[in-house]
Amino acid sequence: MAISNGMHSVLFETDSKILSDTLATNNSPMNEFGDLVSQCRSLLLNRNDFVVSYVWMQTNKVAHSIAIVSLSHPSPVFFMM
């Protein structure tokens, strides 16, 4: 969405240390989460002005609440690269 809207210098904040660490490495688990991370990583590779930052859960209650709800409703679609 940020790319299609022509945004620049975007900071994405997550309270998921696992997501933040996985995006920073070249390793991804072989599951739906890994596929999503790989897709995100490929979009971020070409955008040096896009940054993903880890923030403590307590500082981002809205994002944490969305993450908790999303864990109980997994996607029925399995993304293939």
ZIUR-V971779 format. One record per pair of residues at least 12 apart in sequence whose ideal C-beta (glycine too) atoms are under 10 Angstrom apart, sorted by the first residue. I is the first residue (numbers start at 0). GAP is how many residues later the second one is. D is the distance in Angstrom with one decimal. If there is no record, write none. Layout:
{{I:GAP:D} {I:GAP:D}}
This chain:
{{1:41:9.0} {1:45:8.4} {1:47:10.0} {1:48:7.0} {2:40:6.6} {2:41:9.8} {2:43:8.9} {2:44:7.1} {2:47:8.3} {6:40:9.6} {6:42:8.9} {6:43:8.5} {7:39:8.7} {7:41:5.3} {7:42:8.6} {8:38:9.7} {8:39:9.8} {8:40:4.7} {8:41:8.0} {8:42:8.4} {9:34:9.9} {9:37:8.0} {9:39:7.0} {9:40:5.0} {9:41:7.4} {9:42:9.6} {10:38:9.6} {10:39:8.1} {10:40:5.2} {10:41:8.1} {10:42:6.0} {11:28:8.9} {11:32:8.6} {11:38:7.0} {11:39:7.0} {11:40:4.7} {11:41:7.0} {12:38:9.3} {12:39:7.9} {12:40:5.3} {12:41:7.8} {12:42:4.8} {12:46:8.6} {12:47:6.3} {12:50:7.1} {13:38:6.5} {13:39:7.4} {13:40:6.2} {13:41:7.1} {13:43:9.9} {13:46:8.1} {13:49:6.9} {13:50:9.8} {13:53:8.2} {14:39:7.4} {14:40:5.7} {14:41:6.7} {14:42:4.3} {14:43:8.5} {14:44:7.7} {14:45:5.0} {14:46:8.9} {14:47:9.8} {14:48:5.5} {14:49:5.1} {14:51:9.8} {14:52:6.8} {15:38:7.6} {15:39:9.8} {15:41:8.8} {15:47:8.7} {15:48:9.0} {15:51:6.4} {16:37:5.7} {16:38:9.9} {16:39:9.4} {16:40:9.3} {17:15:8.4} {17:19:9.3} {17:36:9.7} {18:14:8.3} {18:17:9.2} {18:18:7.0} {18:21:8.6} {18:33:7.8} {18:35:8.2} {18:48:9.1} {19:32:6.1} {19:33:7.3} {19:34:3.9} {19:35:9.0} {20:33:8.0} {21:12:7.8} {21:14:9.8} {21:15:5.0} {21:16:9.4} {21:18:9.3} {21:19:8.4} {22:14:6.1} {22:15:9.6} {22:17:6.4} {22:18:5.7} {22:21:7.1} {22:29:5.3} {22:31:9.7} {23:17:9.1} {23:28:7.9} {23:30:9.4} {24:12:9.4} {24:16:9.1} {25:12:9.6} {25:15:8.2} {27:12:9.8} {27:13:7.6} {27:53:9.8} {30:47:8.8} {31:42:7.2} {31:43:6.6} {31:45:8.5} {31:46:5.6} {31:47:6.7} {32:41:9.6} {33:45:9.7} {33:47:9.6} {34:43:7.4} {34:44:4.5} {34:45:6.9} {34:46:6.2} {35:39:8.7} {35:43:6.4} {37:41:8.8} {37:43:5.8} {38:40:6.7} {38:42:7.0} {39:12:8.0} {41:39:8.3}}
